[in-house]
Amino acid sequence: MAGSMRRIAVMTSGGDSPGMNPAIRAVVRSAAAAGVEVFGIRQAFSGLLAGDFERLSPRDVSGIIQRGGTILQTARNVEFRTPQGQARGMRRLNEHGIEGLIVIGGDGSLRGALALHKLGFPVVGAPGSIDNDIYGTNMCIGVDTALNTIIDAIDKLRDTASSHERCFLLEVMGRNCGYLATMGGILGGAEFIVIPEHETQLEDIGKTLHEAYLKGKSHAMGIIAEGASLKINDIATFLEQHEIGFEVRMTVLGHVVRGGKPSAFDRLLATRMGVKATQLLLAGETGVMVGLHGREIGTVSLEEATSNQRDVSSEYIEMAEMLAK
Ligand code: F6P
């Protein structure tokens, strides 16, 4: 099929992330430049199973480069995990004359892409997830924007924290990965971070905060990853029962982190990944994911990307601790 594709499809899948729209735009326009038609599949694998396809012309993706979320919408689908669901998905693609597919999404979405590849369907993946938990890329589409939202929240919380001599505990998303919390802690100047990859004792948090207070700090900040075993409520309860100097308040940032217009970095990353994924697919490559390797967009097999764990580098964890003193 290499070089002979006339019609491909694109979907965004899993949790939305800022930059998915510029990625869709890049796929549609780079395919059009090669004379290839693009269909958007609405609501990811759910839309695939339902046959919810729409033709996307270069004009249909005008004015979306700056928009957060995804114009194609997204979903988390369980039926596609079954062999029957996958066979139905293949039928839908064939019914619509689709010859290749680009899947932009996180871990579960890339597994779906791999399943189609194993059934012989040409697929290329692109990592889109705020969590930055995907193996085979330095950065996923959406991470930079999410981090900017987090540090903006930290900066704002610090204003009120220092006015009241308080310690704020801020919970951030990231599923089982502590990347956003670690980088947020470093970039926002937090006193401590709590992440799934690293065990933290309540007593150590109490000691750190009390020392910060005795040193004359007017505020303190702790960033807690949602997936850490130590939960924000337990930390707050412990701190309230111990004399640390600061009053304690909690904020859970939640889905705020997933929204907002994509940063310059995410627009560029998404655009480069969208173009590269399209070029690879049209050149007959399948079963691969595009990834940021150094400054270049490279590839890794979907098998490798989905069967390996990406951990937060211990260098960053140590840096966060050292700079908090
Ligand atoms: O994977 C992205 C993410 O935002 C995680 O950080 C979070 O744990 C999860 O999705 C939330 O999922 P949902 O939007 O389905 O509640």
py3Dmol code that shows the C-alpha trace and the ligand (Angstrom):
import py3Dmol

protein = """\
ATOM      1  CA  MET A   1       0.000   0.000   0.000  1.00  0.00           C
ATOM      2  CA  ALA A   2       3.083   2.263   0.299  1.00  0.00           C
ATOM      3  CA  GLY A   3       2.712   5.473  -1.694  1.00  0.00           C
ATOM      4  CA  SER A   4      -0.710   4.487  -2.961  1.00  0.00           C
ATOM      5  CA  MET A   5      -3.034   5.629  -0.182  1.00  0.00           C
ATOM      6  CA  ARG A   6      -5.898   7.874  -1.241  1.00  0.00           C
ATOM      7  CA  ARG A   7      -7.817   8.120   2.006  1.00  0.00           C
ATOM      8  CA  ILE A   8      -6.691   8.038   5.624  1.00  0.00           C
ATOM      9  CA  ALA A   9      -8.382   8.755   8.956  1.00  0.00           C
ATOM     10  CA  VAL A  10      -7.399  10.477  12.185  1.00  0.00           C
ATOM     11  CA  MET A  11      -8.766  10.211  15.722  1.00  0.00           C
ATOM     12  CA  THR A  12      -7.987  11.729  19.115  1.00  0.00           C
ATOM     13  CA  SER A  13      -8.408   9.290  21.967  1.00  0.00           C
ATOM     14  CA  GLY A  14      -8.248   8.993  25.770  1.00  0.00           C
ATOM     15  CA  GLY A  15      -8.095  12.146  27.890  1.00  0.00           C
ATOM     16  CA  ASP A  16      -7.986  15.264  25.708  1.00  0.00           C
ATOM     17  CA  SER A  17      -4.818  17.331  25.821  1.00  0.00           C
ATOM     18  CA  PRO A  18      -3.998  20.841  24.603  1.00  0.00           C
ATOM     19  CA  GLY A  19      -2.407  20.477  21.192  1.00  0.00           C
ATOM     20  CA  MET A  20      -4.669  17.779  19.803  1.00  0.00           C
ATOM     21  CA  ASN A  21      -6.307  20.343  17.501  1.00  0.00           C
ATOM     22  CA  PRO A  22      -3.039  21.572  15.965  1.00  0.00           C
ATOM     23  CA  ALA A  23      -2.123  17.890  15.467  1.00  0.00           C
ATOM     24  CA  ILE A  24      -5.406  17.182  13.618  1.00  0.00           C
ATOM     25  CA  ARG A  25      -4.849  20.294  11.493  1.00  0.00           C
ATOM     26  CA  ALA A  26      -1.314  19.178  10.629  1.00  0.00           C
ATOM     27  CA  VAL A  27      -2.539  15.715   9.589  1.00  0.00           C
ATOM     28  CA  VAL A  28      -5.329  17.095   7.395  1.00  0.00           C
ATOM     29  CA  ARG A  29      -3.221  19.721   5.687  1.00  0.00           C
ATOM     30  CA  SER A  30      -0.102  17.613   5.163  1.00  0.00           C
ATOM     31  CA  ALA A  31      -2.235  14.794   3.742  1.00  0.00           C
ATOM     32  CA  ALA A  32      -4.006  17.294   1.445  1.00  0.00           C
ATOM     33  CA  ALA A  33      -0.603  18.500   0.250  1.00  0.00           C
ATOM     34  CA  ALA A  34       0.072  14.911  -0.837  1.00  0.00           C
ATOM     35  CA  GLY A  35      -3.344  14.666  -2.532  1.00  0.00           C
ATOM     36  CA  VAL A  36      -4.765  12.384   0.158  1.00  0.00           C
ATOM     37  CA  GLU A  37      -8.249  12.680   1.664  1.00  0.00           C
ATOM     38  CA  VAL A  38      -8.690  12.660   5.446  1.00  0.00           C
ATOM     39  CA  PHE A  39     -11.653  11.498   7.494  1.00  0.00           C
ATOM     40  CA  GLY A  40     -11.988  12.421  11.168  1.00  0.00           C
ATOM     41  CA  ILE A  41     -13.347   9.720  13.450  1.00  0.00           C
ATOM     42  CA  ARG A  42     -15.443  11.329  16.165  1.00  0.00           C
ATOM     43  CA  GLN A  43     -15.109  10.174  19.786  1.00  0.00           C
ATOM     44  CA  ALA A  44     -12.165   7.866  19.173  1.00  0.00           C
ATOM     45  CA  PHE A  45     -12.724   4.094  19.241  1.00  0.00           C
ATOM     46  CA  SER A  46     -16.387   4.584  20.218  1.00  0.00           C
ATOM     47  CA  GLY A  47     -16.919   6.540  17.000  1.00  0.00           C
ATOM     48  CA  LEU A  48     -14.939   3.963  15.064  1.00  0.00           C
ATOM     49  CA  LEU A  49     -17.297   1.221  16.225  1.00  0.00           C
ATOM     50  CA  ALA A  50     -20.349   3.374  15.555  1.00  0.00           C
ATOM     51  CA  GLY A  51     -19.080   4.395  12.099  1.00  0.00           C
ATOM     52  CA  ASP A  52     -19.020   8.086  13.085  1.00  0.00           C
ATOM     53  CA  PHE A  53     -16.701   9.371  10.343  1.00  0.00           C
ATOM     54  CA  GLU A  54     -16.636  12.828   8.767  1.00  0.00           C
ATOM     55  CA  ARG A  55     -14.663  14.177   5.842  1.00  0.00           C
ATOM     56  CA  LEU A  56     -12.182  16.868   6.949  1.00  0.00           C
ATOM     57  CA  SER A  57     -11.080  19.287   4.259  1.00  0.00           C
ATOM     58  CA  PRO A  58      -8.206  21.732   4.827  1.00  0.00           C
ATOM     59  CA  ARG A  59     -10.893  24.424   5.393  1.00  0.00           C
ATOM     60  CA  ASP A  60     -12.578  22.351   8.112  1.00  0.00           C
ATOM     61  CA  VAL A  61      -9.486  22.705  10.289  1.00  0.00           C
ATOM     62  CA  SER A  62      -9.250  26.490   9.958  1.00  0.00           C
ATOM     63  CA  GLY A  63      -9.129  28.450  13.199  1.00  0.00           C
ATOM     64  CA  ILE A  64      -8.427  25.469  15.467  1.00  0.00           C
ATOM     65  CA  ILE A  65      -4.667  25.759  15.994  1.00  0.00           C
ATOM     66  CA  GLN A  66      -5.208  27.870  19.129  1.00  0.00           C
ATOM     67  CA  ARG A  67      -8.080  25.864  20.616  1.00  0.00           C
ATOM     68  CA  GLY A  68      -7.718  23.491  23.574  1.00  0.00           C
ATOM     69  CA  GLY A  69      -9.585  20.166  23.687  1.00  0.00           C
ATOM     70  CA  THR A  70     -10.259  18.340  20.434  1.00  0.00           C
ATOM     71  CA  ILE A  71     -12.755  19.167  17.672  1.00  0.00           C
ATOM     72  CA  LEU A  72     -13.110  15.434  17.026  1.00  0.00           C
ATOM     73  CA  GLN A  73     -13.980  14.839  20.685  1.00  0.00           C
ATOM     74  CA  THR A  74     -12.611  11.824  22.491  1.00  0.00           C
ATOM     75  CA  ALA A  75     -13.701   8.858  24.585  1.00  0.00           C
ATOM     76  CA  ARG A  76     -12.443   5.954  26.634  1.00  0.00           C
ATOM     77  CA  ASN A  77     -13.831   2.776  25.087  1.00  0.00           C
ATOM     78  CA  VAL A  78     -13.789  -0.717  26.607  1.00  0.00           C
ATOM     79  CA  GLU A  79     -15.461  -2.615  23.770  1.00  0.00           C
ATOM     80  CA  PHE A  80     -12.527  -2.017  21.430  1.00  0.00           C
ATOM     81  CA  ARG A  81     -10.296  -3.944  23.850  1.00  0.00           C
ATOM     82  CA  THR A  82     -12.070  -7.173  22.831  1.00  0.00           C
ATOM     83  CA  PRO A  83     -11.238  -9.147  19.658  1.00  0.00           C
ATOM     84  CA  GLN A  84     -14.877  -8.736  18.541  1.00  0.00           C
ATOM     85  CA  GLY A  85     -14.657  -4.952  18.965  1.00  0.00           C
ATOM     86  CA  GLN A  86     -11.406  -4.829  17.034  1.00  0.00           C
ATOM     87  CA  ALA A  87     -12.854  -6.903  14.188  1.00  0.00           C
ATOM     88  CA  ARG A  88     -15.852  -4.545  14.022  1.00  0.00           C
ATOM     89  CA  GLY A  89     -13.476  -1.556  13.981  1.00  0.00           C
ATOM     90  CA  MET A  90     -11.632  -3.089  11.024  1.00  0.00           C
ATOM     91  CA  ARG A  91     -14.923  -3.582   9.188  1.00  0.00           C
ATOM     92  CA  ARG A  92     -15.904   0.045   9.743  1.00  0.00           C
ATOM     93  CA  LEU A  93     -12.567   1.275   8.386  1.00  0.00           C
ATOM     94  CA  ASN A  94     -12.919  -0.920   5.306  1.00  0.00           C
ATOM     95  CA  GLU A  95     -16.552   0.135   4.757  1.00  0.00           C
ATOM     96  CA  HIS A  96     -15.398   3.763   4.603  1.00  0.00           C
ATOM     97  CA  GLY A  97     -12.504   2.993   2.269  1.00  0.00           C
ATOM     98  CA  ILE A  98      -9.944   4.087   4.862  1.00  0.00           C
ATOM     99  CA  GLU A  99      -6.450   2.805   4.053  1.00  0.00           C
ATOM    100  CA  GLY A 100      -4.486   4.084   7.045  1.00  0.00           C
ATOM    101  CA  LEU A 101      -5.129   5.584  10.497  1.00  0.00           C
ATOM    102  CA  ILE A 102      -3.404   8.087  12.788  1.00  0.00           C
ATOM    103  CA  VAL A 103      -4.224   7.767  16.485  1.00  0.00           C
ATOM    104  CA  ILE A 104      -3.358  10.707  18.736  1.00  0.00           C
ATOM    105  CA  GLY A 105      -3.665   9.789  22.393  1.00  0.00           C
ATOM    106  CA  GLY A 106      -2.265   8.221  25.537  1.00  0.00           C
ATOM    107  CA  ASP A 107      -1.265   4.757  26.596  1.00  0.00           C
ATOM    108  CA  GLY A 108      -4.652   3.021  26.174  1.00  0.00           C
ATOM    109  CA  SER A 109      -5.191   4.684  22.808  1.00  0.00           C
ATOM    110  CA  LEU A 110      -1.809   3.537  21.529  1.00  0.00           C
ATOM    111  CA  ARG A 111      -2.680  -0.006  22.626  1.00  0.00           C
ATOM    112  CA  GLY A 112      -5.802   0.265  20.481  1.00  0.00           C
ATOM    113  CA  ALA A 113      -3.617   1.434  17.600  1.00  0.00           C
ATOM    114  CA  LEU A 114      -1.282  -1.517  18.140  1.00  0.00           C
ATOM    115  CA  ALA A 115      -4.224  -3.939  18.044  1.00  0.00           C
ATOM    116  CA  LEU A 116      -5.223  -2.622  14.604  1.00  0.00           C
ATOM    117  CA  HIS A 117      -1.637  -2.847  13.387  1.00  0.00           C
ATOM    118  CA  LYS A 118      -1.509  -6.483  14.517  1.00  0.00           C
ATOM    119  CA  LEU A 119      -4.634  -7.141  12.480  1.00  0.00           C
ATOM    120  CA  GLY A 120      -2.758  -5.842   9.459  1.00  0.00           C
ATOM    121  CA  PHE A 121      -4.172  -2.323   9.307  1.00  0.00           C
ATOM    122  CA  PRO A 122      -1.648   0.510   8.662  1.00  0.00           C
ATOM    123  CA  VAL A 123      -1.493   2.692  11.789  1.00  0.00           C
ATOM    124  CA  VAL A 124       0.790   5.415  13.133  1.00  0.00           C
ATOM    125  CA  GLY A 125       0.454   6.790  16.676  1.00  0.00           C
ATOM    126  CA  ALA A 126       1.258  10.180  18.190  1.00  0.00           C
ATOM    127  CA  PRO A 127       1.559  10.635  21.975  1.00  0.00           C
ATOM    128  CA  GLY A 128      -1.103  13.001  23.303  1.00  0.00           C
ATOM    129  CA  SER A 129      -1.471  13.103  27.088  1.00  0.00           C
ATOM    130  CA  ILE A 130      -0.853  15.686  29.783  1.00  0.00           C
ATOM    131  CA  ASP A 131       0.612  12.949  32.022  1.00  0.00           C
ATOM    132  CA  ASN A 132       3.901  12.566  30.081  1.00  0.00           C
ATOM    133  CA  ASP A 133       3.853   8.885  30.951  1.00  0.00           C
ATOM    134  CA  ILE A 134       4.450   7.455  27.478  1.00  0.00           C
ATOM    135  CA  TYR A 135       7.651   5.599  26.748  1.00  0.00           C
ATOM    136  CA  GLY A 136       9.559   6.597  23.612  1.00  0.00           C
ATOM    137  CA  THR A 137       9.101  10.361  23.641  1.00  0.00           C
ATOM    138  CA  ASN A 138      10.605  13.102  25.791  1.00  0.00           C
ATOM    139  CA  MET A 139       7.371  15.041  25.708  1.00  0.00           C
ATOM    140  CA  CYS A 140       3.761  14.258  24.876  1.00  0.00           C
ATOM    141  CA  ILE A 141       1.400  16.718  23.221  1.00  0.00           C
ATOM    142  CA  GLY A 142      -0.234  18.802  25.970  1.00  0.00           C
ATOM    143  CA  VAL A 143       2.328  18.463  28.757  1.00  0.00           C
ATOM    144  CA  ASP A 144       3.859  21.906  28.340  1.00  0.00           C
ATOM    145  CA  THR A 145       0.480  23.669  28.424  1.00  0.00           C
ATOM    146  CA  ALA A 146      -0.573  21.643  31.481  1.00  0.00           C
ATOM    147  CA  LEU A 147       2.659  22.584  33.248  1.00  0.00           C
ATOM    148  CA  ASN A 148       2.093  26.245  32.473  1.00  0.00           C
ATOM    149  CA  THR A 149      -1.379  25.974  34.011  1.00  0.00           C
ATOM    150  CA  ILE A 150       0.094  24.329  37.098  1.00  0.00           C
ATOM    151  CA  ILE A 151       2.785  26.938  37.657  1.00  0.00           C
ATOM    152  CA  ASP A 152       0.256  29.704  37.118  1.00  0.00           C
ATOM    153  CA  ALA A 153      -1.888  28.126  39.870  1.00  0.00           C
ATOM    154  CA  ILE A 154       1.141  27.793  42.166  1.00  0.00           C
ATOM    155  CA  ASP A 155       2.098  31.444  41.614  1.00  0.00           C
ATOM    156  CA  LYS A 156      -1.430  32.542  42.469  1.00  0.00           C
ATOM    157  CA  LEU A 157      -1.668  30.327  45.513  1.00  0.00           C
ATOM    158  CA  ARG A 158       1.657  31.661  46.764  1.00  0.00           C
ATOM    159  CA  ASP A 159       0.282  35.216  46.713  1.00  0.00           C
ATOM    160  CA  THR A 160      -2.488  34.308  49.107  1.00  0.00           C
ATOM    161  CA  ALA A 161      -0.328  31.831  51.066  1.00  0.00           C
ATOM    162  CA  SER A 162       2.285  34.432  51.935  1.00  0.00           C
ATOM    163  CA  SER A 163      -0.382  36.993  52.840  1.00  0.00           C
ATOM    164  CA  HIS A 164      -1.739  34.592  55.495  1.00  0.00           C
ATOM    165  CA  GLU A 165       1.407  32.686  56.428  1.00  0.00           C
ATOM    166  CA  ARG A 166      -0.111  29.462  55.151  1.00  0.00           C
ATOM    167  CA  CYS A 167       1.015  26.199  53.655  1.00  0.00           C
ATOM    168  CA  PHE A 168      -0.895  25.166  50.538  1.00  0.00           C
ATOM    169  CA  LEU A 169      -1.227  21.590  49.422  1.00  0.00           C
ATOM    170  CA  LEU A 170      -1.925  21.388  45.698  1.00  0.00           C
ATOM    171  CA  GLU A 171      -3.043  18.155  44.055  1.00  0.00           C
ATOM    172  CA  VAL A 172      -2.355  17.828  40.341  1.00  0.00           C
ATOM    173  CA  MET A 173      -3.345  15.217  37.750  1.00  0.00           C
ATOM    174  CA  GLY A 174      -0.965  12.732  36.199  1.00  0.00           C
ATOM    175  CA  ARG A 175      -2.632   9.367  36.799  1.00  0.00           C
ATOM    176  CA  ASN A 176       0.183   7.032  37.990  1.00  0.00           C
ATOM    177  CA  CYS A 177       2.964   9.335  36.883  1.00  0.00           C
ATOM    178  CA  GLY A 178       4.574  12.072  38.991  1.00  0.00           C
ATOM    179  CA  TYR A 179       5.980  14.096  36.103  1.00  0.00           C
ATOM    180  CA  LEU A 180       3.583  17.059  36.350  1.00  0.00           C
ATOM    181  CA  ALA A 181       3.907  17.226  40.147  1.00  0.00           C
ATOM    182  CA  THR A 182       7.714  17.003  40.038  1.00  0.00           C
ATOM    183  CA  MET A 183       8.176  19.610  37.334  1.00  0.00           C
ATOM    184  CA  GLY A 184       5.473  21.786  38.860  1.00  0.00           C
ATOM    185  CA  GLY A 185       7.325  21.579  42.180  1.00  0.00           C
ATOM    186  CA  ILE A 186      10.650  22.557  40.612  1.00  0.00           C
ATOM    187  CA  LEU A 187       9.215  25.352  38.464  1.00  0.00           C
ATOM    188  CA  GLY A 188       6.889  26.661  41.156  1.00  0.00           C
ATOM    189  CA  GLY A 189       9.444  26.486  43.972  1.00  0.00           C
ATOM    190  CA  ALA A 190       7.536  24.035  46.172  1.00  0.00           C
ATOM    191  CA  GLU A 191       8.832  22.930  49.582  1.00  0.00           C
ATOM    192  CA  PHE A 192       7.981  19.298  48.890  1.00  0.00           C
ATOM    193  CA  ILE A 193       6.507  16.977  46.284  1.00  0.00           C
ATOM    194  CA  VAL A 194       4.674  13.701  46.745  1.00  0.00           C
ATOM    195  CA  ILE A 195       4.663  11.359  43.740  1.00  0.00           C
ATOM    196  CA  PRO A 196       3.887   7.693  43.028  1.00  0.00           C
ATOM    197  CA  GLU A 197       7.502   6.888  42.061  1.00  0.00           C
ATOM    198  CA  HIS A 198       8.972   7.903  45.411  1.00  0.00           C
ATOM    199  CA  GLU A 199       7.938   7.084  48.971  1.00  0.00           C
ATOM    200  CA  THR A 200       7.390  10.038  51.302  1.00  0.00           C
ATOM    201  CA  GLN A 201       6.760   9.880  55.044  1.00  0.00           C
ATOM    202  CA  LEU A 202       4.260  12.198  56.737  1.00  0.00           C
ATOM    203  CA  GLU A 203       6.807  12.914  59.487  1.00  0.00           C
ATOM    204  CA  ASP A 204       9.329  14.146  56.899  1.00  0.00           C
ATOM    205  CA  ILE A 205       6.776  16.517  55.373  1.00  0.00           C
ATOM    206  CA  GLY A 206       5.958  17.880  58.841  1.00  0.00           C
ATOM    207  CA  LYS A 207       9.668  18.361  59.609  1.00  0.00           C
ATOM    208  CA  THR A 208      10.354  20.101  56.280  1.00  0.00           C
ATOM    209  CA  LEU A 209       7.486  22.517  56.798  1.00  0.00           C
ATOM    210  CA  HIS A 210       8.325  23.270  60.423  1.00  0.00           C
ATOM    211  CA  GLU A 211      11.937  23.983  59.449  1.00  0.00           C
ATOM    212  CA  ALA A 212      10.761  26.246  56.639  1.00  0.00           C
ATOM    213  CA  TYR A 213       8.635  28.152  59.130  1.00  0.00           C
ATOM    214  CA  LEU A 214      11.504  28.488  61.608  1.00  0.00           C
ATOM    215  CA  LYS A 215      13.760  29.735  58.781  1.00  0.00           C
ATOM    216  CA  GLY A 216      11.324  32.607  58.374  1.00  0.00           C
ATOM    217  CA  LYS A 217       9.514  31.519  55.188  1.00  0.00           C
ATOM    218  CA  SER A 218       6.185  33.325  54.907  1.00  0.00           C
ATOM    219  CA  HIS A 219       4.522  30.519  52.985  1.00  0.00           C
ATOM    220  CA  ALA A 220       5.033  26.937  51.916  1.00  0.00           C
ATOM    221  CA  MET A 221       3.800  24.806  49.077  1.00  0.00           C
ATOM    222  CA  GLY A 222       3.484  21.059  48.581  1.00  0.00           C
ATOM    223  CA  ILE A 223       2.585  19.494  45.216  1.00  0.00           C
ATOM    224  CA  ILE A 224       0.887  16.134  45.418  1.00  0.00           C
ATOM    225  CA  ALA A 225       0.419  13.881  42.389  1.00  0.00           C
ATOM    226  CA  GLU A 226      -3.088  12.404  42.290  1.00  0.00           C
ATOM    227  CA  GLY A 227      -1.648   8.887  41.920  1.00  0.00           C
ATOM    228  CA  ALA A 228       0.634   9.026  44.978  1.00  0.00           C
ATOM    229  CA  SER A 229      -0.222   6.588  47.747  1.00  0.00           C
ATOM    230  CA  LEU A 230      -0.119   9.408  50.304  1.00  0.00           C
ATOM    231  CA  LYS A 231      -3.306  11.390  49.701  1.00  0.00           C
ATOM    232  CA  ILE A 232      -3.762  15.141  50.035  1.00  0.00           C
ATOM    233  CA  ASN A 233      -6.429  14.747  52.757  1.00  0.00           C
ATOM    234  CA  ASP A 234      -4.193  12.512  54.861  1.00  0.00           C
ATOM    235  CA  ILE A 235      -1.341  15.014  54.597  1.00  0.00           C
ATOM    236  CA  ALA A 236      -3.634  17.894  55.616  1.00  0.00           C
ATOM    237  CA  THR A 237      -5.015  15.937  58.583  1.00  0.00           C
ATOM    238  CA  PHE A 238      -1.513  15.056  59.765  1.00  0.00           C
ATOM    239  CA  LEU A 239      -0.243  18.629  59.448  1.00  0.00           C
ATOM    240  CA  GLU A 240      -3.237  20.014  61.311  1.00  0.00           C
ATOM    241  CA  GLN A 241      -2.477  17.655  64.202  1.00  0.00           C
ATOM    242  CA  HIS A 242       1.176  18.743  64.413  1.00  0.00           C
ATOM    243  CA  GLU A 243       2.738  22.082  65.203  1.00  0.00           C
ATOM    244  CA  ILE A 244       4.330  23.236  61.933  1.00  0.00           C
ATOM    245  CA  GLY A 245       3.789  26.981  62.271  1.00  0.00           C
ATOM    246  CA  PHE A 246       1.756  27.444  59.096  1.00  0.00           C
ATOM    247  CA  GLU A 247      -1.981  27.137  58.752  1.00  0.00           C
ATOM    248  CA  VAL A 248      -2.871  24.557  56.079  1.00  0.00           C
ATOM    249  CA  ARG A 249      -5.181  24.839  53.062  1.00  0.00           C
ATOM    250  CA  MET A 250      -5.812  22.449  50.169  1.00  0.00           C
ATOM    251  CA  THR A 251      -6.545  22.948  46.468  1.00  0.00           C
ATOM    252  CA  VAL A 252      -7.307  20.204  43.969  1.00  0.00           C
ATOM    253  CA  LEU A 253      -6.632  21.473  40.455  1.00  0.00           C
ATOM    254  CA  GLY A 254      -8.380  18.560  38.685  1.00  0.00           C
ATOM    255  CA  HIS A 255      -9.401  18.888  35.057  1.00  0.00           C
ATOM    256  CA  VAL A 256      -8.456  22.586  34.895  1.00  0.00           C
ATOM    257  CA  VAL A 257      -5.011  21.259  33.942  1.00  0.00           C
ATOM    258  CA  ARG A 258      -6.391  19.619  30.784  1.00  0.00           C
ATOM    259  CA  GLY A 259      -7.927  22.764  29.330  1.00  0.00           C
ATOM    260  CA  GLY A 260      -6.678  25.971  27.785  1.00  0.00           C
ATOM    261  CA  LYS A 261      -5.130  27.023  24.525  1.00  0.00           C
ATOM    262  CA  PRO A 262      -2.004  25.107  23.580  1.00  0.00           C
ATOM    263  CA  SER A 263       1.309  26.830  24.325  1.00  0.00           C
ATOM    264  CA  ALA A 264       3.762  27.691  21.537  1.00  0.00           C
ATOM    265  CA  PHE A 265       5.744  24.569  22.458  1.00  0.00           C
ATOM    266  CA  ASP A 266       2.680  22.319  22.214  1.00  0.00           C
ATOM    267  CA  ARG A 267       1.505  23.862  18.939  1.00  0.00           C
ATOM    268  CA  LEU A 268       4.909  23.250  17.410  1.00  0.00           C
ATOM    269  CA  LEU A 269       5.280  19.742  18.850  1.00  0.00           C
ATOM    270  CA  ALA A 270       1.764  18.769  17.740  1.00  0.00           C
ATOM    271  CA  THR A 271       2.301  20.236  14.283  1.00  0.00           C
ATOM    272  CA  ARG A 272       5.629  18.480  13.792  1.00  0.00           C
ATOM    273  CA  MET A 273       4.236  15.184  15.094  1.00  0.00           C
ATOM    274  CA  GLY A 274       1.100  15.451  12.950  1.00  0.00           C
ATOM    275  CA  VAL A 275       3.120  16.097   9.796  1.00  0.00           C
ATOM    276  CA  LYS A 276       5.626  13.344  10.570  1.00  0.00           C
ATOM    277  CA  ALA A 277       2.911  10.787  11.407  1.00  0.00           C
ATOM    278  CA  THR A 278       1.170  11.534   8.092  1.00  0.00           C
ATOM    279  CA  GLN A 279       4.374  11.311   6.071  1.00  0.00           C
ATOM    280  CA  LEU A 280       5.274   7.996   7.694  1.00  0.00           C
ATOM    281  CA  LEU A 281       1.822   6.523   7.117  1.00  0.00           C
ATOM    282  CA  LEU A 282       1.788   7.623   3.478  1.00  0.00           C
ATOM    283  CA  ALA A 283       5.277   6.181   3.019  1.00  0.00           C
ATOM    284  CA  GLY A 284       3.983   2.791   4.146  1.00  0.00           C
ATOM    285  CA  GLU A 285       5.283   2.763   7.740  1.00  0.00           C
ATOM    286  CA  THR A 286       2.985   1.110  10.240  1.00  0.00           C
ATOM    287  CA  GLY A 287       3.030   0.058  13.886  1.00  0.00           C
ATOM    288  CA  VAL A 288       5.118   3.030  14.980  1.00  0.00           C
ATOM    289  CA  MET A 289       4.643   6.053  17.226  1.00  0.00           C
ATOM    290  CA  VAL A 290       6.266   9.407  16.565  1.00  0.00           C
ATOM    291  CA  GLY A 291       8.247  10.794  19.504  1.00  0.00           C
ATOM    292  CA  LEU A 292      10.402  13.734  20.465  1.00  0.00           C
ATOM    293  CA  HIS A 293      13.986  12.463  20.607  1.00  0.00           C
ATOM    294  CA  GLY A 294      16.292  15.306  21.568  1.00  0.00           C
ATOM    295  CA  ARG A 295      15.197  18.051  19.180  1.00  0.00           C
ATOM    296  CA  GLU A 296      14.129  15.670  16.426  1.00  0.00           C
ATOM    297  CA  ILE A 297      10.891  13.842  15.767  1.00  0.00           C
ATOM    298  CA  GLY A 298      11.824  10.178  15.614  1.00  0.00           C
ATOM    299  CA  THR A 299       9.923   6.922  15.900  1.00  0.00           C
ATOM    300  CA  VAL A 300       9.563   4.002  18.248  1.00  0.00           C
ATOM    301  CA  SER A 301       7.502   0.871  17.630  1.00  0.00           C
ATOM    302  CA  LEU A 302       4.021   0.874  19.174  1.00  0.00           C
ATOM    303  CA  GLU A 303       4.952  -2.436  20.777  1.00  0.00           C
ATOM    304  CA  GLU A 304       7.898  -0.817  22.581  1.00  0.00           C
ATOM    305  CA  ALA A 305       5.989   2.338  23.474  1.00  0.00           C
ATOM    306  CA  THR A 306       3.144   0.413  25.074  1.00  0.00           C
ATOM    307  CA  SER A 307       5.137  -2.297  26.831  1.00  0.00           C
ATOM    308  CA  ASN A 308       7.558  -0.060  28.691  1.00  0.00           C
ATOM    309  CA  GLN A 309       7.138   2.260  31.631  1.00  0.00           C
ATOM    310  CA  ARG A 310       8.295   5.856  31.505  1.00  0.00           C
ATOM    311  CA  ASP A 311       9.416   7.005  34.944  1.00  0.00           C
ATOM    312  CA  VAL A 312      10.200  10.480  36.184  1.00  0.00           C
ATOM    313  CA  SER A 313      13.964  10.766  36.132  1.00  0.00           C
ATOM    314  CA  SER A 314      15.473  10.517  39.621  1.00  0.00           C
ATOM    315  CA  GLU A 315      17.624  13.515  38.651  1.00  0.00           C
ATOM    316  CA  TYR A 316      14.496  15.696  38.695  1.00  0.00           C
ATOM    317  CA  ILE A 317      13.245  14.227  41.966  1.00  0.00           C
ATOM    318  CA  GLU A 318      16.592  14.997  43.624  1.00  0.00           C
ATOM    319  CA  MET A 319      16.655  18.469  42.063  1.00  0.00           C
ATOM    320  CA  ALA A 320      13.187  19.244  43.442  1.00  0.00           C
ATOM    321  CA  GLU A 321      14.310  18.212  46.951  1.00  0.00           C
ATOM    322  CA  MET A 322      17.619  20.072  46.807  1.00  0.00           C
ATOM    323  CA  LEU A 323      16.137  23.344  45.581  1.00  0.00           C
ATOM    324  CA  ALA A 324      13.347  23.336  48.172  1.00  0.00           C
ATOM    325  CA  LYS A 325      15.779  23.935  51.059  1.00  0.00           C
TER     326      LYS A 325
END
"""
ligand_1 = """\
16
F6P
O -4.637 10.769 31.354
C -5.033 12.088 31.489
C -5.822 12.296 32.759
O -6.199 13.647 32.830
C -5.115 11.861 34.040
O -4.190 12.807 34.494
C -6.292 11.648 34.958
O -5.979 10.707 35.965
C -7.349 11.122 34.040
O -7.002 11.510 32.728
C -8.747 11.590 34.344
O -9.617 10.939 33.504
P -11.120 11.382 33.278
O -11.118 12.669 32.506
O -11.714 10.260 32.524
O -11.726 11.607 34.625
"""
view = py3Dmol.view(width=600, height=400)
view.addModel(protein, "pdb")
view.setStyle({"model": 0}, {"cartoon": {"style": "trace"}})
view.addModel(ligand_1, "xyz")
view.setStyle({"model": 1}, {"stick": {}})
view.zoomTo()
view.show()
